[in-house]
Amino acid sequence: MAASSSLWQLPSTKFLCNVSKLAKVRGVVYNPKMDVFRGVQTIAYTIVNGSYVQKAPTELQDKDKNLSTIDSVGAFQKLPMVMPSVDVYNSALKKAKRVPPTKGILNIAKRERNKGAKQLDALMKELAVSLRTYKENFPRKQSLHPYERSLIDLTLGDGNYEEVLKKVEALRKKVVSVGKEHASLCAQSSTKKEAQERLDEGMKSLEEVFKSQGKAVDELLIIAKALRAMPVVDLETPTLCLVGAPNVGKSSLVRLLSTGKPEICNYPFTTRGILMGHIHLTYQNFQVTDTPGILRRRDEDRNNLEKLTLAVLSHLPTAVLYVHDLSGECGTSPSDQYIIYKEIKERFSDHLWIDVVSKCDLLQESPVVYITEDSNADNTELARYRKMGPDGSLRVSVMSKVGIDELKSRVHEMLVSQLARIKIPDSEQENVEVPKRFL
């Protein structure tokens, strides 16, 4: 499988196996023929073990939070900067060792135990404050937008985000407990030597605690990097979502509709993550996303790539560009594509919609029939689909450019209609006039 040279890999942790591969591409293109200015920022990333189950809105509401937070996104870009655990400890230790004893203590033993107790208390507090800051500034998952919640589960794995935050909090409590205990012992020293020994013991104990459990901070560091690198989504900007089976030509169309640069292969291949960018059409800004292919199977059997596609459709203001390949090249039979299409169309029937039959330059007079298909099946709708695609679908070819100009025009018109839907209250959306070919 070909791999993009621009992809780079984050360090892995115990739970972030096959951690996200991130790529950023920036470009600007002006197309005088369409009078279209297009600029895009794209980010692609791989999904690891996890699952996504869409929940009812009432299950997602956090009673302890203002529910308005669920209506906004962008929490990942507000995450605090996390230092490696070794730097957190060394910084705290450096500050603690500069703490002097209280002025005016003449007795050497008393002065030494006072200094030791104050330094241990300072080290404990410096570490605890840093850990508490991390814990408090990483949002509770229940307060996030449903789309961001699904990204957390699909990229980090079920429960791993919460588990790491729990480990950070457990480390904070342990640091406080050990620090207070040794500071108290040091304060009870009767001699200068005893005070110095208990100070050393306390410093060593806190260091051992942080070394043994500090990996939670390093895991949080990797989580922060992965989440901050995820695409920024504007809920008030229409999103064109390309959907279909694997290798039907979605990525090739993305290259024509925007300046995104997904991998294009001439063998069965599926997008390994989500590519999200922006298209500027006649001074209007829209989002576009290329999603992983969907296979014919039950939701519980879908992998995380497929679940990511469903999450995008479920939680973002998407208009759908559904891509069909009847040429026999994509690896998914037309019959299976038909079943997948009917299921997705029914599930997301409220979305604006354009059907595209790709690779039309490869289509033959007779429909392609896979050996596993029953070519004599008495299903006129399926037979018509295998030969022509869905009713009203647009035939296009990336190679010969057939239908591309019309596709761009229809995409623009559909996104403008989607923008009108987003800009008005939900109660008035039934009165919005939408061209029939987008429904």
C-alpha positions as CSV (number, residue, x, y, z in Angstrom):
1,M,0.0,0.0,0.0
2,A,1.4,3.4,-0.9
3,A,2.0,5.8,1.9
4,S,2.2,9.5,1.8
5,S,5.6,10.9,2.5
6,S,4.0,13.9,4.3
7,L,2.5,11.7,7.0
8,W,4.2,11.7,10.4
9,Q,3.7,9.6,13.5
10,L,3.2,10.5,17.1
11,P,4.9,8.5,19.9
12,S,2.8,5.6,21.0
13,T,1.6,4.6,24.4
14,K,0.1,1.5,25.9
15,F,-3.4,2.4,24.8
16,L,-2.6,4.5,21.7
17,C,-1.5,1.5,19.5
18,N,-1.0,2.6,15.9
19,V,-1.3,6.2,17.0
20,S,-2.7,8.8,14.7
21,K,-0.8,9.6,11.5
22,L,-1.3,13.2,10.9
23,A,-0.9,15.2,7.7
24,K,-1.4,18.8,6.9
25,V,-1.6,20.3,3.5
26,R,-2.2,23.9,2.7
27,G,-2.9,25.2,-0.8
28,V,-4.6,27.9,-2.8
29,V,-6.0,27.4,-6.4
30,Y,-7.9,29.8,-8.6
31,N,-10.1,28.4,-11.3
32,P,-11.0,31.1,-13.9
33,K,-13.5,28.7,-15.6
34,M,-15.7,28.4,-12.6
35,D,-14.7,31.8,-11.1
36,V,-14.0,29.8,-7.9
37,F,-11.4,30.5,-5.3
38,R,-10.5,27.5,-3.3
39,G,-8.4,27.2,-0.2
40,V,-8.1,24.2,2.1
41,Q,-6.5,23.1,5.3
42,T,-6.6,19.4,5.7
43,I,-5.8,16.9,8.4
44,A,-5.9,13.1,8.1
45,Y,-5.5,10.7,11.0
46,T,-5.8,7.0,11.6
47,I,-8.3,5.4,14.0
48,V,-7.3,2.9,16.6
49,N,-9.3,0.5,18.8
50,G,-12.5,1.8,20.2
51,S,-16.2,1.9,19.4
52,Y,-18.8,4.4,18.6
53,V,-22.5,4.0,19.6
54,Q,-24.8,6.9,18.9
55,K,-26.7,7.8,22.0
56,A,-30.0,9.7,22.5
57,P,-29.6,13.4,23.3
58,T,-30.9,12.9,26.8
59,E,-28.2,10.4,27.5
60,L,-25.5,12.8,26.4
61,Q,-26.6,15.7,28.6
62,D,-24.5,16.3,31.7
63,K,-26.7,17.6,34.5
64,D,-23.8,19.3,36.2
65,K,-22.9,21.3,33.1
66,N,-24.5,24.1,31.1
67,L,-26.1,22.3,28.1
68,S,-25.1,25.1,25.8
69,T,-21.6,23.6,25.7
70,I,-23.0,20.7,23.7
71,D,-23.9,23.0,20.9
72,S,-20.3,24.2,20.3
73,V,-17.1,22.6,19.2
74,G,-13.4,23.6,19.4
75,A,-12.7,22.3,22.9
76,F,-9.6,20.4,21.6
77,Q,-7.9,23.6,20.5
78,K,-8.3,25.0,24.1
79,L,-6.5,22.1,25.8
80,P,-3.6,23.1,28.1
81,M,0.0,22.5,27.2
82,V,1.2,19.4,29.0
83,M,4.9,19.0,30.0
84,P,6.6,15.6,30.0
85,S,6.5,14.1,33.5
86,V,10.3,14.4,34.0
87,D,10.1,18.1,33.2
88,V,7.2,18.6,35.6
89,Y,9.1,16.9,38.4
90,N,12.4,18.7,37.7
91,S,10.8,22.1,37.5
92,A,9.0,21.5,40.8
93,L,12.1,20.2,42.5
94,K,14.1,23.2,41.3
95,K,11.6,25.6,42.8
96,A,11.3,23.7,46.1
97,K,15.1,23.6,46.7
98,R,15.1,27.4,46.5
99,V,12.7,27.7,49.5
100,P,14.6,29.2,52.5
101,P,13.9,28.5,56.2
102,T,11.7,31.0,58.1
103,K,13.8,34.1,59.1
104,G,14.7,34.6,62.7
105,I,15.2,30.9,63.7
106,L,18.5,30.8,65.6
107,N,18.6,27.2,66.7
108,I,20.3,25.2,63.9
109,A,18.2,22.0,64.4
110,K,14.9,24.0,64.4
111,R,16.1,26.0,61.3
112,E,17.0,22.8,59.5
113,R,13.8,21.0,60.2
114,N,11.8,24.1,59.3
115,K,13.6,24.4,55.9
116,G,13.2,20.7,55.3
117,A,9.4,20.7,56.0
118,K,8.9,23.9,53.9
119,Q,10.8,22.4,50.9
120,L,8.9,19.1,51.1
121,D,5.7,21.0,51.3
122,A,6.7,23.2,48.4
123,L,7.6,20.2,46.2
124,M,4.3,18.6,47.1
125,K,2.3,21.7,46.2
126,E,4.2,22.4,43.0
127,L,3.5,18.9,41.7
128,A,-0.1,18.8,42.9
129,V,-0.9,22.2,41.4
130,S,0.4,21.1,38.0
131,L,-1.6,17.9,38.1
132,R,-4.7,19.6,39.3
133,T,-4.4,22.2,36.5
134,Y,-4.2,19.4,33.9
135,K,-7.2,17.6,35.4
136,E,-9.4,20.7,35.6
137,N,-8.5,22.0,32.1
138,F,-9.2,18.9,30.2
139,P,-13.0,18.9,29.6
140,R,-15.3,16.2,30.8
141,K,-16.4,14.1,27.9
142,Q,-20.1,14.6,28.7
143,S,-19.7,18.4,28.2
144,L,-18.3,18.0,24.6
145,H,-20.2,18.2,21.4
146,P,-21.4,14.7,20.2
147,Y,-19.0,14.8,17.3
148,E,-16.0,15.5,19.5
149,R,-17.1,12.7,21.9
150,S,-17.2,10.3,19.1
151,L,-13.7,11.4,17.9
152,I,-12.3,10.7,21.4
153,D,-13.7,7.2,21.5
154,L,-12.7,6.3,18.0
155,T,-9.2,7.7,18.2
156,L,-8.2,6.9,21.8
157,G,-10.4,3.9,22.5
158,D,-13.4,3.5,24.7
159,G,-12.8,4.9,28.2
160,N,-9.1,5.6,27.7
161,Y,-9.5,9.4,27.9
162,E,-11.3,9.2,31.2
163,E,-9.0,6.5,32.5
164,V,-5.9,8.7,31.9
165,L,-7.5,11.7,33.7
166,K,-8.3,9.4,36.6
167,K,-4.7,8.2,36.8
168,V,-3.5,11.8,36.8
169,E,-5.9,12.6,39.7
170,A,-4.7,9.5,41.5
171,L,-1.1,10.6,41.1
172,R,-2.0,14.1,42.6
173,K,-3.6,12.5,45.6
174,K,-0.7,10.2,46.2
175,V,1.8,13.1,45.9
176,V,-0.2,15.1,48.4
177,S,-0.4,12.2,50.8
178,V,3.3,11.3,50.6
179,G,4.4,15.0,50.7
180,K,2.4,15.8,53.8
181,E,3.5,12.7,55.6
182,H,7.2,13.4,55.0
183,A,6.9,17.1,55.7
184,S,5.3,16.3,59.1
185,L,8.1,13.8,59.9
186,C,10.7,16.3,59.0
187,A,9.1,19.0,61.2
188,Q,9.4,16.6,64.1
189,S,13.2,16.1,63.8
190,S,15.2,16.7,66.9
191,T,18.6,17.3,65.3
192,K,20.0,18.9,62.2
193,K,21.2,15.6,60.9
194,E,17.9,13.9,61.4
195,A,16.1,16.8,59.6
196,Q,18.5,16.5,56.7
197,E,18.0,12.7,56.5
198,R,14.2,13.1,56.5
199,L,14.3,15.8,53.9
200,D,16.3,13.5,51.6
201,E,14.0,10.6,52.4
202,G,10.9,12.7,51.6
203,M,12.4,14.0,48.3
204,K,13.3,10.4,47.3
205,S,9.8,9.2,48.1
206,L,8.1,11.9,46.1
207,E,10.5,11.2,43.2
208,E,9.7,7.4,43.3
209,V,6.0,8.1,43.4
210,F,6.3,10.4,40.4
211,K,8.5,8.0,38.4
212,S,6.2,5.1,39.1
213,Q,2.9,6.8,38.3
214,G,4.1,9.8,36.2
215,K,3.6,8.0,32.9
216,A,0.0,9.1,33.2
217,V,1.2,12.6,32.5
218,D,3.1,11.4,29.5
219,E,-0.1,9.6,28.2
220,L,-2.0,12.9,28.8
221,L,0.7,14.7,26.7
222,I,0.1,12.4,23.8
223,I,-3.7,12.7,24.1
224,A,-3.4,16.5,24.0
225,K,-1.2,16.4,20.9
226,A,-3.6,14.0,19.1
227,L,-6.8,15.9,20.0
228,R,-5.3,19.3,19.2
229,A,-4.4,18.0,15.7
230,M,-7.9,17.0,14.9
231,P,-9.9,19.0,12.3
232,V,-11.6,22.2,13.5
233,V,-15.3,22.1,12.5
234,D,-17.6,25.1,12.2
235,L,-21.1,24.0,12.9
236,E,-22.5,27.1,11.1
237,T,-20.6,26.2,7.9
238,P,-22.2,23.6,5.6
239,T,-20.1,20.4,5.1
240,L,-20.0,18.4,1.9
241,C,-19.5,14.8,3.0
242,L,-18.4,12.3,0.4
243,V,-19.8,8.8,1.2
244,G,-19.7,5.4,-0.5
245,A,-18.1,2.0,-0.5
246,P,-14.3,1.7,-0.4
247,N,-12.4,2.7,-3.6
248,V,-15.4,4.1,-5.5
249,G,-13.5,7.3,-6.3
250,K,-14.3,9.6,-3.4
251,S,-10.8,10.8,-2.9
252,S,-10.3,11.5,-6.6
253,L,-13.4,13.7,-6.5
254,V,-12.0,15.5,-3.4
255,R,-9.0,16.5,-5.5
256,L,-11.2,18.1,-8.1
257,L,-13.6,19.8,-5.7
258,S,-10.9,21.2,-3.4
259,T,-7.2,21.3,-3.0
260,G,-7.1,18.4,-0.6
261,K,-4.5,15.8,-1.4
262,P,-5.7,12.4,-0.3
263,E,-3.9,9.3,-1.5
264,I,-5.1,8.0,-4.9
265,C,-4.4,4.4,-5.7
266,N,-5.4,2.2,-8.7
267,Y,-6.0,-0.9,-6.6
268,P,-8.6,-1.6,-3.8
269,F,-7.8,0.9,-1.1
270,T,-9.8,2.8,1.5
271,T,-9.2,6.2,3.1
272,R,-7.5,5.5,6.5
273,G,-9.0,8.4,8.3
274,I,-11.0,11.6,7.7
275,L,-9.8,14.4,5.4
276,M,-11.5,17.7,6.2
277,G,-10.8,21.0,4.4
278,H,-12.4,24.1,3.2
279,I,-13.7,25.3,-0.2
280,H,-14.4,28.9,-1.0
281,L,-17.0,29.3,-3.7
282,T,-17.8,32.8,-4.9
283,Y,-16.9,34.4,-1.6
284,Q,-18.7,31.7,0.4
285,N,-16.9,29.3,2.7
286,F,-17.8,25.6,2.9
287,Q,-16.3,22.5,4.5
288,V,-15.6,19.2,2.7
289,T,-14.7,15.9,4.1
290,D,-13.6,12.6,2.5
291,T,-14.7,9.8,4.7
292,P,-13.7,6.1,4.9
293,G,-15.6,3.6,2.8
294,I,-18.7,1.8,4.2
295,L,-19.1,-2.0,3.8
296,R,-22.2,-4.1,3.8
297,R,-22.6,-5.3,7.4
298,R,-24.4,-4.6,10.7
299,D,-23.4,-1.6,12.8
300,E,-22.0,-3.7,15.6
301,D,-19.6,-5.3,13.1
302,R,-18.3,-2.1,11.6
303,N,-14.8,-1.0,12.2
304,N,-13.8,2.4,13.6
305,L,-13.2,3.9,10.2
306,E,-16.8,3.2,9.2
307,K,-18.1,4.4,12.5
308,L,-16.2,7.7,11.9
309,T,-18.2,8.2,8.7
310,L,-21.4,7.6,10.5
311,A,-20.4,10.0,13.2
312,V,-19.7,12.8,10.7
313,L,-23.1,12.2,9.1
314,S,-24.8,12.1,12.5
315,H,-23.3,15.1,14.2
316,L,-22.2,17.6,11.5
317,P,-24.3,19.8,9.3
318,T,-23.6,17.7,6.2
319,A,-24.9,17.6,2.7
320,V,-24.1,14.2,1.1
321,L,-22.3,13.5,-2.1
322,Y,-22.8,9.7,-2.4
323,V,-20.4,8.0,-4.9
324,H,-21.3,4.8,-6.7
325,D,-18.9,2.7,-8.8
326,L,-20.7,0.3,-11.3
327,S,-17.5,-0.4,-13.3
328,G,-16.5,-3.5,-11.3
329,E,-13.2,-2.0,-10.2
330,C,-13.8,-1.0,-6.6
331,G,-14.1,-4.5,-5.1
332,T,-17.6,-4.1,-3.8
333,S,-20.3,-5.5,-6.0
334,P,-23.1,-3.2,-7.4
335,S,-25.6,-5.3,-5.5
336,D,-23.8,-4.8,-2.2
337,Q,-23.4,-1.1,-3.0
338,Y,-27.1,-0.9,-3.7
339,I,-27.9,-2.4,-0.2
340,I,-25.4,-0.1,1.5
341,Y,-26.8,2.9,-0.3
342,K,-30.5,2.2,0.6
343,E,-29.6,1.8,4.2
344,I,-27.6,5.0,4.5
345,K,-30.1,7.0,2.4
346,E,-32.9,5.8,4.7
347,R,-30.9,6.5,7.9
348,F,-30.0,10.0,6.8
349,S,-33.0,10.9,4.8
350,D,-33.1,14.5,6.1
351,H,-29.8,15.3,4.5
352,L,-29.4,17.2,1.2
353,W,-28.2,14.7,-1.3
354,I,-26.4,14.2,-4.7
355,D,-25.8,10.8,-6.2
356,V,-22.8,10.4,-8.5
357,V,-21.9,7.4,-10.6
358,S,-18.1,7.6,-10.9
359,K,-15.7,6.1,-13.6
360,C,-18.4,6.4,-16.2
361,D,-15.8,6.1,-18.9
362,L,-15.3,2.5,-17.9
363,L,-19.0,1.6,-17.9
364,Q,-20.1,-1.0,-20.5
365,E,-23.5,-1.5,-22.2
366,S,-24.3,-4.5,-19.9
367,P,-24.0,-4.1,-16.1
368,V,-21.1,-5.9,-14.3
369,V,-22.3,-9.0,-12.6
370,Y,-20.1,-10.6,-9.8
371,I,-19.9,-14.3,-9.6
372,T,-21.6,-14.1,-6.2
373,E,-24.6,-12.2,-7.6
374,D,-27.8,-13.6,-8.9
375,S,-28.1,-12.0,-12.3
376,N,-31.6,-13.4,-12.8
377,A,-33.0,-12.1,-9.5
378,D,-36.5,-10.6,-9.9
379,N,-35.7,-7.1,-8.7
380,T,-36.3,-4.5,-11.3
381,E,-35.0,-1.7,-9.1
382,L,-31.7,-3.5,-8.4
383,A,-31.4,-4.4,-12.1
384,R,-31.9,-0.7,-13.0
385,Y,-29.4,0.4,-10.4
386,R,-26.7,-2.0,-11.6
387,K,-27.0,-0.5,-15.1
388,M,-27.7,3.2,-14.4
389,G,-27.2,3.9,-10.7
390,P,-29.9,5.6,-8.6
391,D,-32.6,7.7,-10.3
392,G,-31.3,11.2,-11.0
393,S,-27.7,10.4,-10.4
394,L,-25.0,12.3,-12.3
395,R,-22.4,10.4,-14.3
396,V,-18.8,11.7,-14.0
397,S,-15.3,10.6,-14.9
398,V,-12.2,12.0,-13.3
399,M,-10.1,10.8,-16.2
400,S,-12.1,12.2,-19.1
401,K,-13.7,15.1,-17.0
402,V,-17.2,14.1,-18.1
403,G,-19.8,15.7,-15.9
404,I,-17.3,17.5,-13.6
405,D,-18.4,21.0,-14.4
406,E,-22.0,20.1,-13.8
407,L,-21.0,18.3,-10.6
408,K,-19.3,21.5,-9.3
409,S,-22.3,23.6,-10.1
410,R,-24.7,21.2,-8.4
411,V,-22.4,20.9,-5.3
412,H,-22.3,24.7,-5.0
413,E,-26.1,25.0,-5.3
414,M,-26.6,22.3,-2.7
415,L,-24.2,23.8,-0.2
416,V,-26.0,27.2,-0.6
417,S,-29.3,25.4,0.2
418,Q,-27.6,23.8,3.2
419,L,-26.4,27.2,4.4
420,A,-29.9,28.4,4.3
421,R,-31.0,25.5,6.5
422,I,-28.3,26.2,9.0
423,K,-28.9,29.9,9.3
424,I,-32.6,29.6,10.3
425,P,-34.2,28.2,13.5
426,D,-35.1,24.5,13.5
427,S,-38.8,25.4,13.9
428,E,-38.8,27.2,10.5
429,Q,-36.8,24.6,8.5
430,E,-39.9,22.9,7.1
431,N,-40.6,26.1,5.1
432,V,-37.2,26.2,3.5
433,E,-37.5,25.5,-0.3
434,V,-34.9,23.0,-1.4
435,P,-34.5,21.9,-5.0
436,K,-36.1,18.4,-5.4
437,R,-32.9,16.9,-6.9
438,F,-31.1,17.3,-3.6
439,L,-33.7,15.4,-1.6
